[in-house]
Amino acid sequence: MNQLISLLWKRPYRWLMLSILTVGLTTTTTCKSVGANPPSSAPAEVKKLLTQIDLAASRGDVKAVMQFYAPNFTHGDGLNRQTMEQSLVSFWKKYPKLKYTTILQSWQPEGKAIVTDTVTKITTLPSPGNDNLALSTTIRSRQRLVGGKIVRQDILSERTQITSGAKPPRVDLRVPQQVKVGQKYNFDAIVLEPLGDDYLLGAALEEPVQANKYLKPTSVDLELLTSGGLFKIGKAPSKPGSQWVSAVILRGGGTTTITERMQIVK
């Protein structure tokens, strides 16, 4: 075990930022927009679009998914149609068996456009042939549809958990979803089981949400933890925007990575 700890400590732990996994129809505010309509009254073409995207994404059909994106598609994270497709190809190569389930929260017409608020859940089952790698994410988003195509998407909240190994640690990540510029905040990633004789390695990471992060995963160095988790004081950047806040926890039975999106506001 001591040799294993030494190797892991010196080797960066590679992992993937996962906002993109939502395939376009997954973010919403926690409260409905003024004038928004209930999902039951949504046009049939909107409901059909959501169903078709879920089906195409669940079978990993990138071409089928991308036909629902307009050529001039833009994304709040800086993605365009080309980089969105590239990110999906990379992501589905790593996670080939995913299930997408999108629920429409509300909708409203805006001229020739329809704005939808949705919640998408993405899950995969552990695979014995892939170190029991498993993913679970929930993303809330807002989309602007014109002529049956997605022309704009903005992700407002997301939470993703990735586990691997025979017995990954159960981790409770506690970070605020929104902080003011320059504000300090508590970052707590608590391991919920007793450690026993296990060693515990971990790392905390804060990164600005940027399009290039979808294709270039971040390296982090794990450090030996002397308590049952990670307990840090973070500080928000001086400019408004979005941050990915993540915890990586490794113990003898496996690894757990949790990422949440934090909004930085004035």
LINVENMO-V427081 format. One line per field, one symbol per residue. ss: DSSP state (@ for helix, = for strand, . for the rest). burial: 1 if it has 24 or more other C-alpha atoms within 12 Angstrom, else 0. A space follows every 10 residues. Layout:
ss->???
burial->???
This chain:
ss->.@@@@@@@@@ ..===...@@ @@........ ......==@@ @..@@@@@@@ @@@@@@@@.. .@@@@@..== =====....= @@@@@@@@@@ @@@@....== ========== ..======== ===....@@@ ...======= ======..== ========== ====...... ====...=== ...======= =........= ========.. @@@@...=== ..==....== =====..... ========== =..======= =====.
burial->0000000100 0010111111 1111111110 0100010010 0100011011 0111011101 1100111111 0011111111 1011111111 1100111111 1111111110 0001111111 1111010000 0011111111 1111110111 1111111111 1111100111 1111111110 0000101111 1000000011 1111111111 1011100101 1111100111 1101111000 1111111111 1111111111 111100
